Amino acid sequence: MNIKKLNTIEIKNSIENREIKAQEIAEYYLKRAISLQEKTNAFITLDEENILKQAKDIDNQVEKGFKGKLTGVPIAIKDNICTKGLRTTCASKILSNFVPPYDATVIENLKKEGAIIFGKTNMDEFAMGSSNETSYFGPVKNPWDMERIPGGSSGGSAVAVSAILAPASLGSDTGGSIRQPASLCGVVGMKPTYGRISRYGLIAFGSSLDQIGPFARSIEDCALILEVISKYDPRDSTSINLKTPEYLKNLNEDIRGLKIGVPKEYFIDGVEEDIIKGINDAVEILKKLGAEIREISLPHTKYGIAVYYLIATAEASSNLARYDGVKYGFRAENVKDLKEMYIKTKKEGFGEEVKRRIMLGTFSLASGYYDAYYKKASKVRTLIKNDFVNAFEKVDVILCPTSPTTAFKIGEKTNDPIQMYLSDIFTINVNLAGIPAISVPCGFDKKGLPIGMQIIGNYFEEQVILNASYAYEKAVGGFKFSPFQEE
Amino acid sequence: MEFEAVIGLEVHAQLLTKSKIFCGCSTQFGSTPNSQTCPVCLGMPGVLPVLNRKVVDFAIMLGLATNSTINKNSYFARKNYFYPDLPKGYQISQYELPICSNGHLIIKTKDGEKKIGITRIHMEEDAGKLIHEGTYSLVDLNRTGTPLLEIVSEPDMRSPEEAVAYLKELRQILLYLGICDGNMEEGSFRCDANVSVRKKGDNKLGIKTELKNINSFRFIQRALEYEIERQIDIIESGNTIIQETRLFDSSKGITIPMRSKEEAHDYRYFPEPDLMPVFIDDAHIENIKNFLPELPYQKILRFREQYGLPEYDIDILTNEKEVADFYEKCLSLYNNPKALSNFFMTELLKELNERKCKIGDTKLNAENIVEIFKLLDEQKLNYNGAKALLPKIIDTGKSPSILLEEMGLMQISDTSTLESVIIEVLKSNKKELKEYLSGKDKLFAFFVGQVMKKTGGKANPKILQELLKEKLAKISIDDVDNL
């Protein structure tokens, strides 16, 4: 059996039909993840013993007749999602020794369906970054070109799937942190509607923007994992009480009559030509499948970056206040009083980008600036949201590039935060509006680097997005594996 | 020059919910440090608050009781500051839109009734506690997340007495509503005061100071008196007040400035993104209104009209809801408002105060109190006996008629028994008898007292007096020696 080629449903079925043991699957992926760790740096924590024990437990349960949606499927988890008894660092020195005494709700949901929590993936520190270079544990490498970044902040989760170190993974997306690395690594990555997935146990960055979502190699896998984690959770007051959807069962490749909007504001100077071509090719394919293409306008698009960097950083400055060395995590030594303990702990415990954003956010909320920054940004956020609300009166989904560039070189933008922030120019507004979107691989640029197209849907219309993506995937005959399949 | 004080008060009332405001941990006071905590109230990474709806209901209750506007839409905000007893680095509170606003209370002052405005009432979470031990400090987070209502008054009070009257009224309302235990020592009812002084007649407010850490009515009175005098002295000596936070040192009776670096806060309030806005519909408010208990001022009015009691009695009886309820229960079984009121004020409450306990802590029941009155009416017991019975009734819960037998307190009304005691007393007090018969009428009481003493206080006083009078009338001074 070629384990590498098995998708999540095939793994589950093979295990439940006793064709293969969960332990064999786990061992196979462990071997790959460990042997390729030095090359990719995709994982922060890979607890071999713990993973094998989970697999053994699953095998025992399968013996007793257990059936789940993800029986024995290893899922890699971004290291900002709390896992009981398993170190969760947020790729920060300040949490480098933090072992949560609880599972995030998504982890509980995965475990209930028989999934194996497979290692904690590398990321930008506290999910702040677009290149996975701000990690305390070092940068992650892109499997398509080892000199390039995988995107961020969920770089490790994207690479785990792209390099076939796990069949699927979870990431989190605050301004594009799932979609942009998915695009740069040539895999599927989805950010669901805000409120669709419980945030309980997701270490907060921008609370009004954060959302957990899956990375996968196919739309079916993506639909299945999304369905497992899409459960109302009374522990998250922003979680919406909706019926648990059946995304996989309802996948439908017939998109005749689907109205696809293409926003003119997303095809601007600075977007690489190859990307525009890739998207246009995809549009043609969708048109052939029976979709109607319409040009639309999202006039407030250009304010997105500014609004985002006021709101997300404001929330972050408050969310990260708790890392003070008092209760858990890193505490600076040799301090003479409380104030010095606070200052030294934060100074030594946080990286440059995190400190920059805490400062920005603190400024945005400061008395005398609040109205001009945070409050004004909140108002413009409503305008951006209304752009989408208006657009969805005319179209079913919106199609545009996920990222203005393909993967760039490690170190290329680290000294220019503004250039780095522009990496998320096409993904950020989706978070500000709270709507769902996916990044689907759509070809390669001249350097052979993957291009991603973003399909954006209306509130809670994940199924419509998945169906459009599914139709495209079928039409192009599936997505290409990264060169790491040869490893 | 004549000055007047301007005082506004901020009260923090801990709510009597079983669990904390944003998690399921217990709110019980005095448990082992950090035993009542969970990842949510410990502020661990990734956890989220969930609002305890009971807190909203309690806030609405207080809002209605203080004539406030209940805001149908309010929201929580984060108040950001660093301190080890605040695990998240921010307190979840309400800022721009509190749940209640524009209320008022009526207090009694020496010049009559006065209306004190309530600016706002909002919900928030309490912080933990620090225990300092030499070179290090320990953190106890049991109290973290205990629900609080912050009640902010208008600067409507003009003297320490008015401030105390306002606080007492507010505390009484909270107790009547059953939403706060009002315990100032344990910190479940805490007060900060904003004070300034100005020339009488001025409309402009003076520069204020904030007094913190005052935990009894007596201390509030003293702290305000001191602070008002201090401010007047400063102004009269030509200096200006510094706007600052001051602490009351109860051992010295003075206020001292808090270190300035601790008060230089910019709290950077912003809407709490982890909680949805609090929406309250009219039906819910109406529902709470219907279940609202009778409030102190309503009860006072009713006692006045229904029972015709003097104001003094009403004040005492309605001071605590439990006492008022017990009084009315007794009254429903024995309809003599004034007799019961007298007994409550002079005997019952005195006994309870001596024991430092409440009615509910004892074995008292209304039936037993009423039985005392019936025994008095039936002349099986006299008032002295009733006084002697009461402590036993409180402690044992036994019925007065049983205790009466047990303690031998049955009143002696039998004339022949009393007569023989009277004769005995007269015989052994011939000197006094002679004096009486020669016109010293006051000695009548002496003989009554002697008979009472001999009967262990059990003689029926009315019959005793009649018999004694009768007997004395029959004796002439010459007969005395032959008695």
Interface residues (C-beta under 8 A of the other chain):
Chain A: N80 I81 C82 T88 C90 L95 F98 P100 P101 Y102 A104 R199 Y200 G201 L202 I203 A204 S207 S208 P234 R235 D236 S237 T238 A314 E315 S317 S318 L320 A321 R322 D324 V326 K327 Y328 L338 Y342 T362 L365 A366 S367 Y370 Y374
Chain B: P39 L42 G43 M44 P45 G46 V47 L48 P49 V50 L51 R78 N80 F82 P84 P87 K88 G89 Y90 S137 V139 D266 Y267 R268 Y269 F270 P273 D274 L275 M276
